[in-house]
């Protein structure tokens, strides 16, 4: 089984959105993770946990709360390789 067999569509936003805008998009799309792009490249990822941790910061933007440690894998890789990568990181 390959990664593509279990992948879901990603929700992607620009890095200049506010925390409230990000939270609203996540709620509207029913997702707990959102990918942040800057200049057409993946810049980071925001989870619902990041939203909760930063909820008191009214003027914060996606760029300021996203995790920039992004590890990717090709969709044709096996899920065993994906699991190994996840366990190592």
Secondary structure as GFF3:
##gff-version 3
##sequence-region A 1 89
A	DSSP	three_ten_helix	3	5	.	.	.	ID=ss1
A	DSSP	beta_strand	12	14	.	.	.	ID=ss2
A	DSSP	alpha_helix	19	29	.	.	.	ID=ss3
A	DSSP	beta_strand	33	38	.	.	.	ID=ss4
A	DSSP	beta_strand	41	47	.	.	.	ID=ss5
A	DSSP	alpha_helix	48	53	.	.	.	ID=ss6
A	DSSP	alpha_helix	62	65	.	.	.	ID=ss7
A	DSSP	alpha_helix	79	88	.	.	.	ID=ss8
###
